[in-house]
Amino acid sequence: MQLVKVWQDPGGFHASFRCQAPASCLPFVVETAEIGTKTLHAPVVRHAGTAAPVLVKSGQPVNLFWEQGRLRLTRVMVSLDSGRAGDRIRTRARDGGPIVPGRVISAGWVRARE
């Protein structure tokens, strides 16, 4: 991924990226976290003798995200596995492409490649 251009206007900061190897890139949304924005961390509450609920089901659309510092990339993917909070699952774009592993964070949300 190559950063092509960064600019600011009344709507905020914007950035343009280009794939250096198009076959290995997926479309995505870039968000920057503002000060005070909450990150996606779901508490896991387990009661003795009960299993945690399944938060992501195989075949379900999920929000796959990657974040570092104040930068967050988000993409809607399809889950290839079912999972509970903390489980590792595989995701893939609806139109195919590479399989991207991640960890279930909350219902419908998966953190990419921890």
Backbone hydrogen bonds, N-H to C=O, Kabsch-Sander energy under -0.5 kcal/mol:
donor,donor_aa,acceptor,acceptor_aa,energy
2,Q,18,R,-2.8
4,V,16,S,-3.3
5,K,16,S,-1.4
7,W,14,H,-2.1
9,D,12,G,-2.2
12,G,9,D,-2.3
14,H,7,W,-2.9
16,S,5,K,-2.8
18,R,2,Q,-2.4
24,S,21,A,-2.6
25,C,22,P,-1.2
29,V,74,T,-2.7
31,E,29,V,-0.5
31,E,72,R,-3.6
33,A,70,R,-2.0
37,T,34,E,-2.4
41,H,39,T,-1.2
45,V,43,P,-0.7
46,R,44,V,-0.6
50,T,47,H,-2.3
55,L,53,P,-0.5
55,L,83,G,-2.1
56,V,83,G,-1.9
59,G,79,S,-3.4
60,Q,57,K,-2.1
62,V,77,M,-2.6
63,N,108,G,-3.2
64,L,62,V,-0.8
64,L,75,R,-2.8
65,F,110,V,-2.6
66,W,73,L,-2.2
68,Q,71,L,-2.3
71,L,68,Q,-2.1
72,R,31,E,-3.1
73,L,66,W,-3.1
74,T,29,V,-2.6
75,R,64,L,-2.4
77,M,62,V,-2.9
78,V,92,R,-2.9
79,S,60,Q,-2.8
80,L,90,R,-3.3
81,D,90,R,-0.7
83,G,56,V,-2.7
85,A,53,P,-0.5
86,G,104,V,-2.8
87,D,84,R,-2.5
89,I,102,G,-2.7
91,T,100,V,-1.6
92,R,78,V,-1.9
93,A,96,G,-0.5
96,G,93,A,-2.0
100,V,91,T,-3.1
102,G,89,I,-2.4
103,R,111,R,-2.5
104,V,87,D,-2.7
105,I,109,W,-2.7
106,S,109,W,-1.3
108,G,55,L,-0.9
109,W,106,S,-2.3
110,V,63,N,-2.6
111,R,103,R,-2.8
112,A,65,F,-3.7
112,A,110,V,-0.5
113,R,101,P,-2.1
